């Protein structure tokens, strides 16, 4: 199974003989059989036929529309009722303070472990940065101990925020100063590194949301991420476990100079990956997304087993 990224502006997408047909403005035509497709991601303005939407729904193929130069993403998931008892178990578990805290602690512990993994990997490749990387690993170890002993969700979320500041404070040393990366900047991304991280996280969120939905869980109800309007908190929790893959791959893209500052453009307030760089990014990030999806699916079903085994 494969993912199809459509990045050609004003492309026309339709269903044709069991395939997604993409007609570009320059006359090029691309066809991908629906039987080989797991998801469709559209990154630019495009026209999508009702017939194609109907076929995507019938085949259970998720459709993700990234923000591009606009302000939001969209993810279209098709009806998947599943077992309502599974959602009831989810509600009971996350409505119980002790149980909700235990799930949130698990997410934070696994996330901090993965952050330390990234810094350890980087230390092997960057002996010149051994001191800040080693210090970051040790500091995150201390945060890990605090997360384990946290007595409430507010304290735990504060600890997770401390871990993020430590992690990105060290991670910035891995990138050339000319890239302007001094830490995580979300909306809008202000430099090439943040532009890649934001795009990678968006694609990862699409995978996490699809998995949660397909498993028959309520995407709006999470543990570390509390319920909030229009936020898929369960998917947010799930993707925390695999963010590190995006961060590592973005680092390697710049370290290997597969991407450089020349691949990016600027608007009045944002830095955006340009047309020449996007195919390079998608090709590099797709294997990481497949691995992340596999691991998230495994983690999700272990969690479901625990939910369903609870009294």
TAVEN-V692877 format. One record per helix or strand of 3 or more residues. SS is the DSSP state (@ for helix, = for strand). FROM is the first residue (numbers start at 1). TO is the last residue. If there is no record, write none. Layout:
BEGIN
ss: <SS,SS>
from: <FROM,FROM>
to: <TO,TO>
END
This chain:
BEGIN
ss: <=,=,=,=,@,=,=,@,=,=,@,@,@,@,@,@,@,@,@,=,=,@>
from: <2,11,19,29,34,37,46,50,62,74,84,97,127,153,177,192,233,243,261,264,271,275>
to: <6,16,23,33,36,42,48,59,65,76,94,125,149,174,179,214,240,255,263,266,273,309>
END
